[in-house]
């Protein structure tokens, strides 16, 4: 649609730019931090994973319509996400963090499962601590047929969304 979404990691503003001219078409300014952004498949909305300044423990997903200031949809997330993707049909969201990839239902905002999970251990007085990997899932993309999801972390993987199992990974292996 000739638009480009722009935000620096952790920035308090998000801009939609015209690809031809580089001019700002729309800008959202907030006190919160935009951690990851992507276009909705309709090209008229933007999905954003946000770290709020109200609390270091409050994170959320927002669906923003280009040209409007108020969010169309927002729901809380338990972990800070550093990547976000919206499925080609717009019905599902994937967010990547240090614990893997969380899937969400767009309509309700309810969790819809997790892929690429990290091993966690309970440690007295500290809650849940990751023990298997220090990698963040910084890249998440749905396949065009919405049957798969691609993610990185300690390796690049293709996930089958019906059974939430990897179908291949790079470097080689599963």
C-alpha positions in Angstrom: 0.0 0.0 0.0 3.0 2.3 -0.2 3.4 2.8 3.5 6.2 2.0 5.8 6.1 1.7 9.6 8.9 3.2 11.6 9.9 3.2 15.3 13.1 2.8 17.1 13.2 -0.1 19.7 11.9 1.4 23.0 10.9 4.7 21.4 7.8 6.7 22.6 6.7 7.4 19.1 5.6 5.4 16.1 5.4 6.8 12.6 3.8 5.6 9.3 5.8 6.9 6.4 5.0 7.3 2.7 7.5 4.9 0.9 7.9 7.2 -2.1 8.5 10.5 -0.3 9.5 9.5 3.2 6.9 12.0 4.6 5.0 11.1 7.8 1.5 10.0 7.1 0.6 9.5 10.7 2.4 9.6 14.1 1.5 8.2 17.5 3.2 9.8 20.5 3.0 8.2 23.8 4.8 7.9 27.1 5.0 4.2 26.6 7.7 2.3 24.6 7.1 0.7 21.3 9.0 -2.6 21.4 7.9 -4.2 18.1 5.5 -3.1 15.3 4.0 -4.7 12.2 1.3 -3.9 9.6 -2.0 -5.6 9.8 -2.6 -7.4 6.5 -5.2 -4.8 5.5 -2.5 -2.2 5.4 -4.7 0.3 7.3 -3.8 -0.8 10.8 -0.6 -1.4 12.8 0.0 -3.9 15.5 2.4 -2.9 18.3 3.9 -4.7 21.3 4.3 -2.0 24.0 6.2 -1.7 27.3 4.2 0.7 29.5 5.9 3.4 31.6 3.1 3.0 34.3 4.8 -0.1 35.4 7.9 -2.1 34.4 5.8 -5.2 34.6 2.9 -4.0 32.4 3.1 -4.9 28.7 0.4 -4.9 26.1 -0.6 -5.4 22.5 -2.3 -2.5 20.6 -4.0 -2.5 17.3 -3.8 1.1 15.9 -5.7 2.4 12.9 -3.6 4.7 10.6 -5.1 8.2 10.9 -6.7 7.7 14.4 -5.1 8.3 17.7 -7.0 6.0 20.0 -6.2 2.2 19.9 -8.8 0.1 18.1 -7.9 -2.9 20.3 -5.6 -3.4 23.3 -5.0 -6.2 25.7 -2.4 -7.0 28.4 0.5 -9.4 27.9 2.5 -10.9 30.8 5.9 -10.6 29.2 7.8 -7.9 27.3 7.7 -8.8 23.6 10.5 -7.8 21.2 8.8 -9.1 18.1 5.2 -9.2 16.8 3.4 -10.6 13.7 -0.2 -10.7 12.6 -1.5 -13.6 10.6 -2.4 -13.1 6.9 -6.1 -13.3 7.8 -5.7 -11.0 10.7 -7.2 -13.4 13.3 -4.1 -14.3 15.1 -1.1 -12.5 16.7 2.3 -13.9 17.5 4.6 -12.2 20.0 8.2 -13.2 20.7 10.0 -12.8 24.0 12.6 -14.6 26.1 10.2 -17.5 26.8 9.4 -18.3 23.1 6.5 -17.3 20.9 3.1 -16.7 22.3 0.0 -17.0 20.1 -3.0 -14.8 20.7 -6.6 -14.6 19.4 -7.1 -11.2 17.8 -10.9 -11.1 18.6 -10.6 -11.8 22.3 -7.0 -11.1 23.2 -6.9 -14.6 24.8 -3.7 -16.7 24.7 -4.0 -19.3 22.0 -0.9 -21.4 22.8 2.9 -21.2 22.8 5.6 -22.4 20.4 9.3 -22.4 20.8 9.0 -22.7 24.6 12.1 -22.2 26.8 12.8 -24.4 29.7 11.9 -22.8 33.0 12.7 -23.7 36.6 11.2 -22.6 39.9 13.7 -21.0 42.2 12.7 -20.2 45.8 12.2 -16.4 46.3 12.7 -15.6 42.7 9.7 -17.1 40.9 10.2 -18.6 37.5 13.7 -18.3 36.0 14.7 -19.2 32.5 17.5 -21.8 32.5 17.7 -23.2 28.9 18.4 -20.1 26.8 19.2 -16.4 27.1 18.0 -15.8 23.5 15.1 -13.5 22.8 12.8 -14.4 19.9 13.4 -11.2 17.9 11.8 -12.3 14.6 8.3 -13.7 14.2 6.5 -14.2 10.8 3.5 -16.1 9.8 3.6 -18.2 6.6 1.3 -17.0 3.8 -0.9 -20.1 4.2 -1.1 -19.4 8.1 -0.2 -23.0 8.7 3.3 -22.2 9.8 5.2 -19.6 11.8 8.9 -18.7 11.5 10.9 -17.6 14.5 14.5 -17.1 15.6 16.1 -17.4 19.0 19.0 -19.7 19.4 18.1 -21.1 15.9 15.8 -20.2 13.0 12.7 -22.5 13.0 9.6 -23.2 11.1 6.7 -24.2 13.3 3.6 -26.2 12.4 0.8 -24.2 14.1 -1.7 -27.1 14.2 0.5 -29.2 16.5 2.9 -26.5 17.6 5.9 -28.6 16.7 8.9 -27.6 14.6 9.1 -28.8 11.1 12.6 -27.7 10.4 15.3 -25.5 11.8 18.5 -23.8 10.7 21.3 -24.7 11.5 20.1 -28.2 10.6 18.2 -30.3 13.1 14.9 -29.8 14.9 
